Structure formats: C-alpha cells, structure tokens
C-alpha cells in the first residue's frame, strides 16, 4: 500500500523516538522514518534493546517497526522523501560565549535547517519538536527560504509535553496537543494537516492551535510552572523540618484547595531531567534579553532553590554521620532522575554523589536501569575516582554501609528486606529518604536512624 503521507524525524532521542513510534502505530498508512547520525543509536532502535527505557515503548515500536516505522542514518534521503519533517534535535544549555550557562544552544537546530534546505524539494512542512526559545521559528524560516530554490516551507511549532516514565501513556492520552503556525492561509493549512494526524487518536477538543510565538513560549512556561511548584514545596520542606510540621500533610492540605491542586507537590531531594532546569534558565535569559531583569531573577530563583535542596540533603548526610564521611561507606539507591526511566540528565544524584566524594566518602551506587558507564560519566566526567563504586543490587550497595540514601523512587526500594539491610550495616545505621517512599516508622522500629525530607522525628 502506497503511504498516504511520509514523515521523517531528525533526532532519535527521548522525544523523537517515542513520538514517531506512536504516530506510526496509530497511523498505519503513514510512513514514518526516524533518523539520527549516531549509528549505534539507530542500531539500538532496530534491536530488542532500545536506547530509551519507557514502560510500554518496546511494544509500540515492535507493532510498527519495519512495517511503516523505520530507523535510519540516511538523513538526507528521508528529508527528500518526506512531506512533513519533525525536528527533534538537542537544544542543550550553552556552555560557551554569550548566554553561557543559561541560553539554549541552537547550533543543532541551525544545522538541521541548513540540511533540510540543501536537499528538500517541493512543499515541506517543518515542525519544531525540540524545546526552543521564542521566535526561533523566524530564524528557521529565514535559513530555509534563503538557501533553497527547489522547495517551499511552512514552519510549525509542536512542543512535546511528555513526562519521562509515563511517555507512552502521555502520547496515548495527552492532556493537550499544541500546534502553532503562521496565521496565513498557507500556515493555517499546514496546521490543519498536522492536526489531522493527531486527530486519528486524540479528541479534537484536546488539540490546541495558536500562533507560532505562543506555542514556542508555552512549552517553556509549562515547564517553569511545574518546576516552580516543586521548588516551592521543597523550600517548605526545610521549614517543616525546623518546625516539626510534616511536609506530606501540608501538601495534602493545600492540594485539596481546588485552586492549587495536588500535583507536583511531592517534596524530594530535587527535580532533574532534561527540561526543567534548561527551560527555566532559557526563560530567564530571554526575559533579561527583552529588558525584564526582575522577571528573569524571579525564575532563576526557582533553579537556585533546587540546587540548594540537593546540597542541603548531602550536608544533612555529612552532619548526621558525626560531621565527617571521610572513608565511610555510603550506599546510594537510585541514580536516574525519576523512576521508570534511564535518563540521568540533571539528576539530583549527580550533585549528591559529587558532594559526598568531595568529602572523601566511598560511594556505592545502584540503579536498576542506569549503566555503570553512564553513572561514572555523569559524576566524574573523564576523571577517575576509586571511591565511586557501581554495584549490581540494592543489598550490595547497603552491605557494610554507614549510611544509605534513597535518591530515586524506584518501586523495588519500597519492598527491600530492611531487616537484612540493617543487620549488614555499621551501627548506628543511618537511612536518608530523599523521596519519602519508605515506611519510616517501621524503619525506626528496626533500629535505623531515619531522615526524611520535610519531616521531623
């Protein structure tokens, strides 16, 4: 059967791979090709061990792969064949030049635009899937239209709102799909063409359309508001510890207010992931660029609270272990930034492990999905440190430990044999729950000295 439409995606990462797999699964008459220059990543997408861990993703990929879903390193070929090109390349925070540490680095976006302009022929719809600063679309259009005589372009913004760990569920039944484009007849027609794809399985009332600039800004603002809630409750967790209030009880009380709601009020060692910090810093930089320093400072404070929460947690470990962890065995349970993902970008575990290593601790790390290679790269970079030991089980991380810290809320940590863990630890045995997932009263009865975020025992 000849495909009704051909889509290609530039970028086979956490967004591009799952999103395109879902489109292919829901639209068997559309040919979907996911491209990436990284041969190992493409090989993994074509194997039984996908490069992205998400519950349910394997099944979705296998339902469409080699039928109408393809993974390829032939980027130019896919661009030439495609009617719609999704751009889902990385937009990391710049580490050089103007805006270093805050602004988004758009070099991969520009490279993608120049490649599209080089090989595209005929009418093409280019869809921004990457998280981008406001008005990036105008730069894309300028590059595309200035460097191509064989193609015509419409640029749309279709930001992703996926939460890692629940990405497949979010793609199946999204809160909303947002599509922004130029408010011209050609732009509106392009919007409708992409709307029609999502409408195969998403109710029309959940598909929102806007102008380009509103769509681009909405993604940054959504992540900023979510991160703000986490930083807010984390700031209150410190006050709860000082006043003998319980942060979970406070969160439950305010969450029953319909104006506030209960979501993103779970205190923890700090948020992580690829989006929150990057997008807030980008938003802050944009505000400064447009002459709004007070707004910039407001949003930057959300990141500062998050960084403080991570260092506060590490400091608490050091303080409780009699003000020194030098030479002491600290077990770390969990390294991914949240459960049900192998993503470690901006995970709180990096900062905590580094702080403990800087104090001379022997840090034993276990995570069920993150590789030793990834943990070492995140914590040490290219350096070596024999005090960082990556182990294969939670019991191994805890055996012989002076203290144990839970940094990711993996379900398996809730049902560990804590009596066995206690028996194998040095006494007094300290347990630091950075996710508030453990049975604290039971642990205290077993003999543990327990610290939990936002609680006073």
Buried (B, 14 or more C-beta within 10 A) or exposed (E): EEBEBBBBBBBBBBBBBBBBBBBBBBBBEBBBBBBBEEEEBBEBBBEEEBBBBBBBBBEBBBBBBEEBBBBBBBBEBBBBBBBBBBBBBBBEBBEEEEBEEBBBBBEBBBEBBBBBBEBBEEEBBBBBBBBBBBEBBBBBBEBBBEBBEEBBBBBBBBBBBBBBBBBBBBBBEBEEBBBBBBEEEEBBEBBEBBBEBBBEBBEEEBBBBBBBBBBBBBBBBBBBEBBBBBBBBBBBBBEBBEEEBBBBEBBEEBBEEEEEEEEBBBBBBBBBBBBBBBBBBBBBBBBBBEEBEEBBEBBBBBBEBBBBBBBBBBEBBBEBBEEEBEEBBBBBBBBBBBBBBBBBBBBBBBBBBBBBBEBEBBBBBBBBBBEBEBBBEBBBEEEEBEBBBBBEEBBBBBBEBBBBBBBBBBEEBEEBEBEEBBEBBEEEBBBBBBBBBBBBEEBEEBBBBBBBBBBEE
